[in-house]
Amino acid sequence: MIGLWDTTGSAVVKALAAERRSAGGVTSGLALTLIVVTEESEVRAAEAAATVAAAQHPCRLLIVVRDEVTHARSRLDAEVVVGGRLGPCEAVVMRMRGRLALHAESVVMPLLASDVPVVTWWRCAPPDRIAYDPLGVVAERRITDTMQCDDPLEALRERAEDYAPGDTDLAWTRITPWRTLVASVFDAAHSLPASITIDAPENNPSAMLMGGWLRSRLGIVPETRPESGAQYLQGVTMQMRDGGTVKVERENGSVVVRRTGLPDRALPLSKRSLGDDLAEELRRLDPDPTYAAALASATGINGFQGRSPHRVHVWHDPALAERPDTANVAGSDTGATGETGATVDTSAAGATVRSIDTGETGYSGPAAEPPKTTSPTGAARVTGEMEAEGDTRAPAGE
């Protein structure tokens, strides 16, 4: 491991190259770059989960911890690890303080592995809009976890409002075994459900997505019955149109399937780790239409089909957003501007996103100018296709 304190981004790049050489290039077959945005208390948990996932998907792990964004002095500390405790994974843990934390992409983007997809995972409450975080803009796949939020159900609605193809949530991943079991019921069923009841804890996003999935597949709005004292989804009961009942219930560490007129059947329900859930999501790097349909049905928010998978970075400074007296001069740029206020510099090769005026932040001089979100080659990863089509507007759905 190489430790760098009060360092620079270029020094981190050199340290990673040196560590790879000393390790003999053991991780040359990287499948992806995994960016993890987390808090200090969750760094080791994120590393452990990534280690499990890396057994199936060797990756470059870039962990970003933002701290004290309002601090007067910017500082970057980093740890570089190749192999060792992380297995087939190489990692850079970056702790950013001060204004640097708002420009994390300036340090992260030179560290992206070449010619592999980028996945960003928030092991913390995600931003209200993914576009607020440039580390989400550069990713083809974006993983959130609404269970990390103070109000998980409201957070799930925010994910629907902000949805773009390539988004997913670990609350969805956690119900994969349940969806498999419920779907298997219909292999031998002779009737469809007339009504469905879900037993689950209150304020549980996994139960909400389970209901959305059933509604999107069967056209039935399930009833959710609160289960006091429970931590996880407890069961699904279906009243069939032929008068029978099918229950899929959690019981003593397993799941029991009960059908009218048939003997009970007990099936294992293994408790999966965070790393197992993460590994499942890394198996697919394309949009998940089943999740999109479940999210739309669960929240009642539609119109996902016309949304672009590419986002444009929206400059969002939490410190300035809290100051009502801050002047908003972001819209004064005379570049090509779309309907959402996106200012795009079209003079360079490749459209480069400069800012989006959200009406809530202001700038006063070069120090406050929002960063240009560009690809490692100088062209914007998120808007290259827009320039090729001669369209500089912000993508639909933003």
C-alpha positions as CSV (number, residue, x, y, z in Angstrom):
1,M,0.0,0.0,0.0
2,I,1.1,3.5,-0.8
3,G,-0.1,6.4,1.4
4,L,-0.1,9.9,0.2
5,W,-1.0,12.8,2.5
6,D,-1.9,16.4,1.4
7,T,-1.1,15.4,-2.2
8,T,-2.1,16.1,-5.7
9,G,-4.1,14.3,-8.4
10,S,-1.0,13.8,-10.6
11,A,0.9,12.2,-7.7
12,V,-1.9,9.7,-7.1
13,V,-1.8,8.7,-10.8
14,K,2.0,8.1,-10.6
15,A,1.6,6.2,-7.3
16,L,-1.0,3.9,-8.9
17,A,1.3,3.2,-11.9
18,A,4.2,2.5,-9.5
19,E,2.1,0.1,-7.4
20,R,0.9,-1.8,-10.4
21,R,4.5,-2.2,-11.6
22,S,5.6,-3.5,-8.2
23,A,2.7,-5.9,-8.2
24,G,3.7,-7.3,-11.6
25,G,0.5,-6.0,-13.3
26,V,-1.6,-8.7,-11.6
27,T,-4.8,-6.8,-12.5
28,S,-4.3,-6.2,-16.2
29,G,-7.6,-7.8,-17.1
30,L,-9.9,-5.2,-15.6
31,A,-13.6,-5.5,-16.5
32,L,-14.7,-2.1,-15.3
33,T,-14.0,1.0,-13.2
34,L,-16.1,1.1,-10.0
35,I,-16.4,4.6,-8.4
36,V,-17.8,4.5,-4.9
37,V,-19.0,7.6,-3.2
38,T,-19.2,7.1,0.5
39,E,-18.7,8.4,4.0
40,E,-15.6,7.8,6.1
41,S,-17.5,5.3,8.4
42,E,-18.4,3.2,5.3
43,V,-15.0,2.9,3.6
44,R,-14.1,-0.5,4.9
45,A,-17.6,-1.8,4.2
46,A,-17.4,-0.5,0.6
47,E,-13.9,-2.2,0.2
48,A,-15.3,-5.5,1.6
49,A,-18.3,-5.4,-0.8
50,A,-16.0,-4.5,-3.8
51,T,-13.7,-7.4,-2.9
52,V,-16.6,-9.9,-3.1
53,A,-17.8,-8.3,-6.4
54,A,-14.3,-8.3,-7.8
55,A,-14.0,-12.0,-7.6
56,Q,-16.5,-12.1,-10.5
57,H,-15.8,-8.7,-12.0
58,P,-12.1,-7.6,-11.7
59,C,-12.2,-3.8,-11.4
60,R,-10.4,-0.7,-10.5
61,L,-12.0,0.6,-7.4
62,L,-12.0,4.4,-6.8
63,I,-13.4,5.3,-3.4
64,V,-14.2,9.0,-2.9
65,V,-14.9,10.4,0.6
66,R,-16.0,14.1,0.6
67,D,-15.5,16.0,3.9
68,E,-16.0,19.6,4.9
69,V,-16.8,21.0,1.5
70,T,-17.0,24.5,3.1
71,H,-13.5,24.3,4.6
72,A,-11.3,27.2,3.5
73,R,-8.4,24.9,2.5
74,S,-8.6,22.1,0.0
75,R,-6.8,18.9,0.8
76,L,-6.4,15.4,-0.9
77,D,-5.2,12.3,1.0
78,A,-5.0,9.0,-0.8
79,E,-4.3,5.3,-0.3
80,V,-3.3,3.1,-3.2
81,V,-3.7,-0.7,-3.0
82,V,-3.1,-3.3,-5.7
83,G,-4.1,-6.9,-5.0
84,G,-3.4,-8.1,-1.5
85,R,-6.5,-7.9,0.7
86,L,-8.6,-6.7,-2.3
87,G,-8.0,-9.8,-4.4
88,P,-8.3,-9.2,-8.2
89,C,-8.9,-5.5,-7.6
90,E,-6.9,-2.4,-7.4
91,A,-8.1,0.5,-5.3
92,V,-7.5,4.1,-4.7
93,V,-9.2,5.6,-1.6
94,M,-9.3,9.4,-1.9
95,R,-10.3,11.7,1.0
96,M,-11.2,15.2,-0.3
97,R,-11.7,18.2,1.9
98,G,-12.7,21.7,1.0
99,R,-13.7,23.0,-2.4
100,L,-11.8,20.1,-4.0
101,A,-14.6,17.8,-2.9
102,L,-17.0,19.6,-5.3
103,H,-14.5,19.0,-8.2
104,A,-13.8,15.3,-7.4
105,E,-13.9,14.5,-11.1
106,S,-10.7,16.4,-11.7
107,V,-8.9,13.8,-9.6
108,V,-11.0,10.8,-10.5
109,M,-11.2,11.0,-14.3
110,P,-7.4,10.6,-14.9
111,L,-7.6,7.3,-12.9
112,L,-10.4,5.7,-14.9
113,A,-9.2,2.4,-16.5
114,S,-9.1,2.8,-20.3
115,D,-11.6,1.1,-22.6
116,V,-13.8,-0.4,-19.9
117,P,-17.3,0.7,-18.6
118,V,-17.6,3.0,-15.6
119,V,-20.0,2.3,-12.8
120,T,-20.7,4.7,-9.9
121,W,-22.2,3.4,-6.6
122,W,-23.3,5.7,-3.8
123,R,-22.7,3.9,-0.5
124,C,-24.5,6.8,1.1
125,A,-27.6,8.9,0.5
126,P,-27.4,9.8,-3.2
127,P,-27.9,13.4,-4.5
128,D,-31.5,14.5,-5.2
129,R,-30.4,14.6,-8.9
130,I,-27.7,12.3,-10.1
131,A,-26.5,15.2,-12.4
132,Y,-25.5,17.2,-9.3
133,D,-22.6,14.8,-8.9
134,P,-20.2,14.7,-11.9
135,L,-19.1,11.2,-10.7
136,G,-22.5,10.0,-11.7
137,V,-22.4,11.8,-15.1
138,V,-19.3,10.0,-16.3
139,A,-20.8,6.5,-15.5
140,E,-22.7,4.2,-17.8
141,R,-24.3,2.5,-14.8
142,R,-25.4,4.2,-11.6
143,I,-26.2,2.3,-8.4
144,T,-28.0,3.9,-5.5
145,D,-29.4,2.5,-2.3
146,T,-32.5,4.2,-1.0
147,M,-32.2,2.3,2.3
148,Q,-29.4,4.7,3.1
149,C,-31.7,7.7,3.0
150,D,-33.7,9.1,6.0
151,D,-37.0,8.7,4.1
152,P,-36.5,5.7,1.8
153,L,-39.9,5.9,0.1
154,E,-39.5,9.6,-0.7
155,A,-36.0,8.8,-2.0
156,L,-37.4,6.1,-4.3
157,R,-39.8,8.7,-5.7
158,E,-36.8,11.0,-6.3
159,R,-35.1,8.2,-8.2
160,A,-38.2,7.9,-10.4
161,E,-38.3,11.6,-11.1
162,D,-34.6,11.6,-11.9
163,Y,-34.5,8.2,-13.7
164,A,-32.3,7.7,-16.7
165,P,-31.6,4.3,-18.4
166,G,-28.7,2.8,-16.6
167,D,-29.9,3.7,-13.1
168,T,-30.7,1.0,-10.6
169,D,-31.1,0.6,-6.8
170,L,-30.0,-2.0,-4.4
171,A,-33.5,-2.1,-2.9
172,W,-34.4,-3.7,-6.2
173,T,-31.5,-6.1,-6.1
174,R,-32.4,-7.4,-2.6
175,I,-35.8,-8.8,-3.8
176,T,-34.3,-10.9,-6.7
177,P,-34.7,-14.2,-4.7
178,W,-38.3,-13.2,-3.9
179,R,-39.1,-12.4,-7.5
180,T,-37.7,-15.7,-8.6
181,L,-39.8,-17.6,-6.0
182,V,-43.0,-15.8,-6.8
183,A,-42.5,-16.2,-10.6
184,S,-41.9,-19.9,-10.1
185,V,-45.4,-20.2,-8.6
186,F,-46.9,-19.6,-12.0
187,D,-45.0,-22.4,-13.6
188,A,-47.7,-24.8,-12.4
189,A,-50.5,-22.4,-11.8
190,H,-53.9,-22.8,-13.6
191,S,-55.2,-19.4,-12.6
192,L,-54.1,-15.8,-12.3
193,P,-54.3,-13.8,-9.0
194,A,-57.4,-11.7,-8.3
195,S,-55.7,-9.8,-5.4
196,I,-52.2,-9.7,-3.9
197,T,-51.0,-8.7,-0.4
198,I,-47.4,-8.0,0.6
199,D,-46.3,-8.3,4.2
200,A,-43.4,-6.1,4.9
201,P,-42.0,-3.4,7.3
202,E,-43.3,0.1,6.9
203,N,-41.3,2.5,4.8
204,N,-39.5,-0.3,3.0
205,P,-38.4,0.5,-0.6
206,S,-37.9,-3.2,-1.5
207,A,-41.5,-3.9,-0.7
208,M,-42.6,-0.9,-2.7
209,L,-40.6,-2.1,-5.7
210,M,-42.0,-5.6,-5.2
211,G,-45.5,-4.2,-5.5
212,G,-44.5,-2.2,-8.5
213,W,-43.0,-5.3,-10.2
214,L,-46.2,-7.3,-9.6
215,R,-48.3,-4.5,-10.8
216,S,-46.3,-4.1,-14.0
217,R,-46.4,-7.9,-14.7
218,L,-49.9,-8.7,-13.7
219,G,-51.8,-5.4,-13.8
220,I,-52.9,-5.8,-10.2
221,V,-52.3,-3.2,-7.5
222,P,-51.0,-5.1,-4.4
223,E,-52.0,-4.2,-0.9
224,T,-49.1,-3.7,1.5
225,R,-49.8,-4.9,5.0
226,P,-47.4,-3.5,7.6
227,E,-45.4,-6.1,9.6
228,S,-44.4,-4.6,12.9
229,G,-40.9,-5.5,14.2
230,A,-39.8,-7.0,10.8
231,Q,-36.7,-5.8,9.0
232,Y,-37.2,-7.5,5.7
233,L,-40.0,-8.5,3.3
234,Q,-42.0,-11.2,5.0
235,G,-44.3,-12.7,2.5
236,V,-46.6,-12.4,-0.6
237,T,-50.2,-13.8,-0.5
238,M,-52.2,-14.2,-3.7
239,Q,-55.9,-14.9,-3.9
240,M,-56.4,-16.7,-7.2
241,R,-59.3,-16.3,-9.5
242,D,-60.2,-20.0,-9.1
243,G,-60.7,-19.5,-5.4
244,G,-57.4,-20.9,-4.2
245,T,-54.7,-19.2,-2.2
246,V,-50.9,-19.1,-2.7
247,K,-48.6,-17.9,0.0
248,V,-44.9,-17.4,-0.2
249,E,-43.8,-16.7,3.4
250,R,-40.5,-16.3,5.2
251,E,-40.2,-18.8,8.0
252,N,-37.2,-19.8,10.1
253,G,-34.5,-18.7,7.6
254,S,-36.3,-20.3,4.6
255,V,-39.3,-19.6,2.5
256,V,-42.4,-21.8,2.6
257,V,-44.7,-21.9,-0.5
258,R,-48.3,-22.8,0.5
259,R,-50.9,-23.6,-2.1
260,T,-54.5,-24.7,-1.6
261,G,-54.8,-28.4,-2.0
262,L,-51.1,-29.1,-2.2
263,P,-48.4,-29.9,0.4
264,D,-46.2,-27.1,1.7
265,R,-42.8,-26.7,0.1
266,A,-39.9,-25.2,2.0
267,L,-37.1,-23.6,0.0
268,P,-33.8,-22.1,1.1
269,L,-33.5,-18.3,1.3
270,S,-29.9,-17.5,1.9
271,K,-29.0,-14.1,3.4
272,R,-26.9,-12.3,0.8
273,S,-24.1,-9.9,1.7
274,L,-23.7,-6.4,0.3
275,G,-21.0,-7.7,-1.9
276,D,-23.3,-10.3,-3.4
277,D,-25.9,-7.6,-4.2
278,L,-23.2,-5.4,-5.8
279,A,-21.9,-8.3,-7.8
280,E,-25.3,-9.0,-9.2
281,E,-25.7,-5.5,-10.4
282,L,-22.3,-5.5,-12.0
283,R,-23.3,-8.5,-14.2
284,R,-25.3,-6.2,-16.5
285,L,-24.0,-2.9,-17.7
286,D,-27.0,-2.1,-19.9
287,P,-30.3,-0.5,-18.8
288,D,-32.6,-2.8,-16.8
289,P,-36.1,-2.3,-18.3
290,T,-37.7,-4.6,-15.7
291,Y,-36.5,-2.3,-12.9
292,A,-37.7,0.7,-14.9
293,A,-41.2,-0.7,-15.2
294,A,-41.3,-1.7,-11.5
295,L,-40.1,1.8,-10.5
296,A,-42.7,3.5,-12.7
297,S,-45.5,1.3,-11.4
298,A,-44.4,1.7,-7.7
299,T,-44.3,5.5,-7.8
300,G,-46.8,6.3,-10.5
301,I,-44.2,8.3,-12.4
302,N,-44.1,7.4,-16.1
303,G,-42.4,8.7,-19.3
304,F,-39.2,6.7,-18.8
305,Q,-39.1,5.5,-22.4
306,G,-38.1,8.9,-23.9
307,R,-35.3,9.6,-21.4
308,S,-31.7,9.7,-22.5
309,P,-29.1,7.5,-20.8
310,H,-26.7,10.4,-20.8
311,R,-26.8,13.2,-18.2
312,V,-25.3,16.7,-18.2
313,H,-23.6,17.9,-15.1
314,V,-25.7,20.4,-13.1
315,W,-23.4,22.6,-11.0
316,H,-24.7,22.4,-7.4
317,D,-22.8,24.0,-4.5
318,P,-24.5,23.1,-1.2
319,A,-22.8,26.0,0.5
320,L,-24.1,28.6,-2.0
321,A,-27.5,26.9,-2.2
322,E,-28.0,27.7,1.5
323,R,-27.4,31.4,1.0
324,P,-30.5,33.2,-0.3
325,D,-28.5,36.4,-0.9
326,T,-26.1,34.8,-3.4
327,A,-26.4,36.4,-6.8
328,N,-27.2,34.1,-9.7
329,V,-25.1,35.1,-12.7
330,A,-24.7,31.6,-14.1
331,G,-27.0,32.3,-17.0
332,S,-25.0,35.2,-18.3
333,D,-22.8,32.9,-20.5
334,T,-23.5,33.4,-24.1
335,G,-22.9,29.8,-25.2
336,A,-25.5,27.6,-26.9
337,T,-28.2,27.1,-24.3
338,G,-30.9,24.5,-24.2
339,E,-34.4,24.8,-22.7
340,T,-33.1,23.6,-19.3
341,G,-30.5,26.4,-19.1
342,A,-27.6,24.1,-20.1
343,T,-24.6,26.1,-21.3
344,V,-22.5,24.2,-23.7
345,D,-19.2,25.3,-25.1
346,T,-19.2,24.2,-28.8
347,S,-16.0,25.8,-29.8
348,A,-13.7,22.9,-28.8
349,A,-13.6,19.4,-30.3
350,G,-16.6,17.7,-28.8
351,A,-19.3,19.4,-26.9
352,T,-18.1,20.3,-23.4
353,V,-20.7,20.9,-20.7
354,R,-19.9,24.0,-18.7
355,S,-22.9,24.5,-16.4
356,I,-26.6,24.3,-16.0
357,D,-28.3,27.2,-14.3
358,T,-30.6,25.7,-11.6
359,G,-31.7,29.0,-10.2
360,E,-30.3,28.1,-6.8
361,T,-26.5,28.8,-7.0
362,G,-24.4,31.8,-8.1
363,Y,-20.8,32.4,-9.0
364,S,-18.5,35.3,-8.3
365,G,-15.4,35.0,-10.4
366,P,-13.3,32.2,-11.7
367,A,-12.9,30.4,-8.4
368,A,-16.7,29.6,-8.4
369,E,-17.0,28.6,-12.0
370,P,-18.4,25.1,-12.4
371,P,-16.0,22.5,-13.7
372,K,-16.0,21.2,-17.2
373,T,-17.0,17.6,-17.2
374,T,-15.0,16.0,-20.0
375,S,-13.7,12.6,-21.0
376,P,-10.0,11.6,-20.4
377,T,-9.4,12.4,-24.1
378,G,-10.8,15.9,-23.9
379,A,-14.2,15.4,-25.3
380,A,-17.2,15.1,-23.1
381,R,-18.1,11.5,-22.4
382,V,-21.7,12.5,-21.7
383,T,-22.3,14.7,-24.7
384,G,-20.2,13.3,-27.6
385,E,-23.3,11.8,-29.2
386,M,-25.1,15.1,-29.0
387,E,-22.4,16.9,-31.0
388,A,-22.4,14.1,-33.6
389,E,-26.1,14.7,-34.1
390,G,-25.7,18.5,-34.1
391,D,-27.8,18.9,-31.0
392,T,-26.5,20.9,-28.1
393,R,-29.6,20.7,-26.0
394,A,-29.8,19.0,-22.6
395,P,-31.0,15.3,-22.9
396,A,-34.6,14.6,-22.5
397,G,-35.8,14.0,-19.0
398,E,-33.4,16.3,-17.4
